[in-house]
Amino acid sequence: MKRTSVVQTFHAETLIISSVLQIGDSERISARTRAFAVQRQYELFFGPEGEQIFPVFTKPIPRWTSPSPVAARQTLHESPVISVQSVRVLAVSSSAIIHIGSTSTAEAEARIKHIRQLAGSESSASTRGRDS
């Protein structure tokens, strides 16, 4: 049974990077993020970068399968309306889903590879030399 979603007040500061805000019914919600970021202390480039395939982007994600129900379930909605007084969200990012309503399938996936390349400090290098 489909229901009507009624939201009196919805306030969100930030929804970014493949996030989904869905008010109302949906058959399927799918949110995907693939991010590759390199942070360097100094600008130094070695030719084409970011084109390598990292395992984090290619490995299959294990899927959860729900066990078969032991007993049959029947749900009776006394009201055809999903009523929400107020929602306040500070931030939603990287394939997150905010959903008020009914859905059959919701999938979210975020794969992020963040590389930080920082130069070693002079003091730590000299300290290591004395300790060894």
ZITA-V123856 format. One line per field, one symbol per residue. burial: 1 if it has 24 or more other C-alpha atoms within 12 Angstrom, else 0. Layout:
burial=???
//
This chain:
burial=000000000000000011111111100011110000000000000000000000000000000000000000000000000000000000001011111111000011111000000000000000000000
//
